[in-house]
Amino acid sequence: MSPERGGRKASEKGGGSSRSQRPSPAEASRRRALALFGVLLIGLFAAVAASEGLGEPSVPDGDVLLVEDAPGDSGHVSQAEFDHALLLAAAGKGAKKAPKPGSKTYEEAKEEALTSKVEGIWLEGQAAEMGIEVTDAEVEKEFKKIKEQEFPTAAQFQEFLKESKFTQADIDERVKLQLLSTQIQEQLQEDPPKPSKSDIEAYYEAAKATQFTEPPSRDIRLIRNKDRAKAEGALAQLEEGNTSKDWNKVAKELSEDPATKGKGGLQQNVGEGTLGEPLDAAVAGAPEGELEGPLKTPQGFVVFEVQNSTPETTQELKAVEGQIESQLSQQLEQEAFTEFVSDFNVRWRSRTFCAPDYVNERCENFESSGHPATAPAACYEEDPDGGRPEACPAPVFQAIPATPGSVTPLAPQGNPLAQRPHPAGEEKPAAPGGAVPPGGAVPPPTGE
């Protein structure tokens, strides 16, 4: 049950307050279960490569789609199987029955049903190629655990089946897919890529100055006053007594610096370049334990003393090697996983063919318009009603290369190369190696 359905049901039963519309624990449990069983939790494979189709597939009569090289006969999705998936998708949106073709609800449910069938087949096929299997006993065990958590009573579970249109076979299939997805991820993590010693050393050298070096700092005491005479008076008092107690007394009486007035003029861990000139240079060159000033600054006259100094310190490679290795390992794992996902989508999409009325971007015979799926259709109409929307994307996808020299161990992707518009009348430079192909977009990778 979706949150929208739950909200309507609560209002129909009576009670206008927000308190009366809150779902009961049992209702909330049913909603969670529908979210769990009703959606394929294959977050693993979110990206889909879109490209122009290579030709019409040979989908058998009576089938909605065909996925080649899928295990067994799982690659064939019949009309009846699709109709059932459509019913489940519609129920998940609150519909009591399958929507009529042509309606907005139908199109939304149709897309969700096709996606669920395709992704389920892809996942099973990938698991089979990786030698991963899930037994009926494992599915039963996981289902029982979920059922006990979400449905305290048998009646609640039956109510869920009635509302969601799920059969036990539907639930078992989704539990199986979730287990396969988990095991695929676990297998990918079994032998993660590791950075080489030279990679670690290169990262250390690149990051040493910014990440592993503490600049020099000083603890100082200061009295600041816009009146030179008062600053000289502060200096005279401190020359007679220069203890913490003396600084507390003088700062309280004569300092106009709000940050240190109540702390005996104490300012700790002062780094170079933080005080402003000429005070910064004076502090940097002053010996410890000697009163200095009054020094004229833009904020007034300053009397100060360097209490102690901490020199610049740099952590050695051996002290941070484990930290660097862990960081680079995570980066390599993410890169490897991204490559796996890209390969997965390209390879399985190249094996997927859909009947003419059921083609979407996951089908190899999908013919892309080249328009972003999120862009309003009116962006591409010659004379749209109401005018052209303001939020239309650029007509051509632009690949942004890295600025030369910006790719480093700290920034593997580099910094985007700044692009500038060409003023009217200025001739654009020719593309190296000949003209840019129409559209200007980088073609997607091809499957195996």
N, C-alpha and C positions, 0 to 999 in steps of 0.2 A: 504494500500500500504506500503510495506516495504521500508526502506531507500535505499536499493540496487536498487529496482525498480525505485524509484524516481530519483536516480542518473543517471540511464541509459536513462530514458525518457528525462531528461534535456539535456543530451549530444546529443541525437538523434535530438532534435529540433534545435541544432546549438549552437555555442558559446563554445570556448575552455577554457575560463577563469573560475576560481573557482567562481567568482561572478555570472556568467551566470548559474552555476549549482545549486545555492541555490534555494530551493523550495519556491514557492510563498506562501503567507499566506493561500490561499485556499488549495494548495497542502499539506502544513504542517498540516492543519486541517484534511484533509482526512486521513493522516497517523496516526494522533492521534486517530481518530475514529476507524480505523481498529485495532489499538493496543487495544483500549477499548473493542470493540465488538468481536474481533477475538480471544481473549484469555480469558479463565475463570479466573477471578481475585479472586481466592480462595487461597490467600497466607496463609490463616488460616491453611490449611492442607497440608503442604509441604512434610512432612516425610511419607514414606510408609514402613511398616515392610515387609521384604522379608523373606520368609521361604519356605520350601518344600511343595508342594501341597499334599493334602490328598487323591486325587483321581479325576477321570474324572467327571465333572458335567453333569447334564442332561439339556443341553441347547436345547430348542425347535428347531425343523427344521425351517430353514429360519431366525433364529435369530443369531446375532453375539455374544451377551452376555446376561447374565441374572443376575440381582441383586435381591436377595430374600429380602422380607420385605420392598421393596420400595413402596411408596404410589401409589395406583391405579395400572395402567399398565405401569408406567414409568420405571419399572425395566427390561422391554423387549426392546432390541434394535435390530430392524430388519436389514436385509442386505441393504435395501433401505435407512434407516436412517443412517447407517454407511457410505454408499457411498456418501451421501450428506455431512456428516461431513468430509469425506476425501477430497471432492471437496473444501470445505471451507479452510481446512488446506493447501491444495496445492495452492490455490489462495493467501493465506497469505504469501506464499514463492515466489510469483511472477509467478506461473504457470497459463497458460490460460485455461487449462483443467486438469482433473484428470490424474495423472501420471500412467504409465504402471506398473503392478506388476513386482517385481524383480529389479526395478531401485532403486538407492539410494534415490531419491526424494520420491518415493512411500513409502519406508520403514520409512522415516522421517515423512511424512504426515500421514501414517497409525498409527504410535505411537502417534502422536499429536491428531489424531481423536479419537482413543480409550481412551486416557487419558481424553479428554474433555467430552466424553460421560459418562465415569465412574464417574469422579469427579462431574459432574452435577447431576447425580442420587444420589450419596452419599450425596451431599449437601442438595438436596431436602428431602431426607429421614431423615437426621439428623434434619433439620428444623421441619419436621412433628412430630418427636419424642419429640421435645422440645416445641411443641405447637405454632410454629411460622408460620404465613401465610402472604402472600403478595397478595394484591388484584390487579385486572386488572387496576383499577383506579390509584393505586400507581405506577404500571409499566408504564402506559401511561404518568403520570406526570413526572417521572424521565426521560423517553425517550425524551419527549418534551424539557426538560431542556438541555439534552445532545445535541440534534439536533440543538437547537438554538445557543449553544456555538460553535459547530463544523461546522455547515453547514449554512452559512448566506442565501443561496438561495436554492430553491427546486432543481435546476439543479445540484448543487454540491452534494446533497444527492443522487440523481438518479445516478450520475456518480460513487459515492462510492458503491452503490448497484451493479452496473454493474461490477466494477472491483473486488469487494470482493466476489461476488456470494451470498451474504447474502440476505435472504428474510426478510420481516418484522417480521415474526414469529421467525426467528433466533435471530434477535436483541432483540425482546421482551423477549425471553428465557434468554439471557445473562444479560439483565437488571434485570430480576427477580432474577437470581442467585446472582448477585451482592448485591441486596437488602437483600436477605436471609442471605448472608455471613455477611453483616453489622449487621443485627439484631441478629444473633447468637453471634457475638462478644459482642454486647451491653448487651445481656442477661447474658453472662458469667461474665460481669463486674458489674452486678447489686448487687451482694452480695459477694464482694471479701473477701478472708480470711484475718483475722486480727491477728497480733502477740499478744501473751498473755503478761501479766505484767512480768512474770518470763522470757520470751524470751527477752524482752526489757532490763531487769536488767542484764541478762547474757551477752548480747551484750555489754552493757555499761561497765561492769567489764572487759571484754576481750579487749575492745578498749580504755579504759580510759587512759592508759599510752601513746598510740600512736596517738589517735585522739582527745582526749579531755583535754590533759595536755600541757600547754606551759612551756617549760623548762626555768630555770633561764637565764637571759641575762644581759649584761652590755654595757653601752656606754663608750668608752675609747678614749683617745687621745694618739698618740704615734709618736715618731721620731725614724727612723731607719737609721743607717749609718754603713758601714763596718769599718770605722775608729773610733777607741775608743776615740781618742782625740776630734774628732768632736762631738761625742755623749755626751762627758763630757761637751763640750762647750755649747751644746744645753741645757743640764741640768742646767748649771750655769745661762744662760740667763733666763730660765723659773723660776728659784728660785728668780730672781730679779723682774719678772713680769709674772703673771700666768693667764692672761685674754685670752679670745678668740682671741683678736687682737694680743697678744704676741705669741700665738700658731701659728696663721696664718703666722706671720713673720718668726719665727724660722723654721717651717716646710718647708716653701718655700725655705729658705736658706740652711738648713742642712739635711733635710730628703731625703732618697733615696727610700722611699716606694711609688711606683707610684699610689697606690690606695687611699692614704690619703694625699699625699704631697700638693695637691691643695685644701684640705678641712681642713686645720689647724690640720692635724693629726687625725681628727675625724673618728671613726669607730663605728657605732651604732649596737645595738642588737647583740652583740657578744655572741654566745652560748658557752657552755663548749665543749672543744675538737676541736675548730675551728682554733685556733691560732698556734697550734703545741707547743711541749715542748722545752724548759722549760717555755716559755712565758705564755702558757695556765694556768699552775699551779700558776705562779706568779700573774697573773691577778685575778684568782679565790680567792687568799688569801689576796689580797691588799685591804686596806680600801679606802673609797671614798675620793676624794679631796686631795690625797697626791702623790707627785711626787716619782717615783720609777726608779731605774736604775743607770747607764747603766747596762743592763742585756745582757750577751753574748748569742746569739742564732745562729743557723746555717746560718741565713741570715744577720747577723751583730749584732751590739750593739743597744739595744732598751732602750729609755727613755719613760715612759708611766705614765698615770694617769687615774684612774677609775673615770669617771664623775658621774655616778649614776648606781644603780643596780635594777633590776626587779626580784623579787623572783619567784619561780615556782608557777604557778596557774593551778588549775584543775576545769573545769566546773562541776557543780553539775548535778546529774541525771535529776532533774526537769527542768533544763535549756536546755537540749538536748533531752528530752524524745520524743518530737514531731518529731524531726529530725530522731531519731532512728526508731520510729514507722513507719514513711513514708518509710524509706529505707527497713525495714523488710517486710512491706506490699507489696512493689514492688517485692521483692524476692519471697514471698509466692504466689503472683498472677502469676508470671512467672512459678513457679513450678506447680501450679494448671493448668495453660494453657498448659504446656508441657505434663502433664499427660492426659489432655483432648484430645489433638491432638493424642497422642499415642493410647489411647483407641479408638478414632474415626477410625483411620486407621486400627487397628487390627480387630475391630468389623465389619466394612463395607467390608474389604477385605475378611473376612471369609464368607460373603454372596454373593460374586461376582464370577461368573463362566463364562468362555469365551469359545467360539467355538475353535476347534483345531488350526485353522489358525490365530487366533486373540488373543492368550494368551500373556499377558505381566505381569509384576511384580505386578500389582494391582489385578490380578485374583488369587483366592484361588487355582486353579489347575495349577498355574505356578510352574514349577520345576526349582529351582535355581541351577545354576552351582556352586554357591559358589564363583564365581569370581566377583570382583568389576566391576560395569558397566562402569567405566571410564578407566579401564585397557585395554591396547592394546591386541587384540586377540592373537597376536604372543607370548605373555607371557606364554600362556598355550598350545602352539603347541610343538610337540616333536622335530621337526627340522624346525623352521620357516625360510622362505626365508629372507636372509639378516641378519640372526643372531637374537638372543634374544634382545629385547629392554632393554635399561638401566633402564628405569623408571617403572619397574615391582614392584608391591606391595609385601609385605611379604606374603608367601603362607598360613599363618594361622593368623587369627585375634587374637590379644592378648588383653585381658581385663586387664587394669592396675588398681590395687586397690590403695586405699589411704594409705599413710604411717601411721602406728599406732600412734595415739596421735595427728595427724595433723588436724583432723576434729574438728573445733571450730565454735562458733557463727560467727566469722569473715570469716571463710573459710569452708562453709558447705560441699563442695566436698572434702576438704582436699588437701594435696599435693600428686602428683603421686608417687607411690613407685618406687624408682630407680631399674631398672632391670639390671642385669649384665650377660655377656655371660659366659658360662661354658667352661673352657679350655678343650682341647682335653684330653680324658682319665679320666676326673673328672666325677664321677657318679652324675647324677641329683637327687635331692631329690624326693621321691615318693609323689604323690599327695595325700592329706588327703582324707580318705574315699574310697580309691581305685584308679584305673586308670582313667585318663582323657579321656572322650569320644573322638572318632576320630574327628579331625578337631580342637578341643580345643575352639571353639567359644561358647559364651553364647547363648543358644537357645532363640528365640524371645518369647515374651509373647503370650499366647493363647487367642483367642477370647472368648466371653461369650458363 
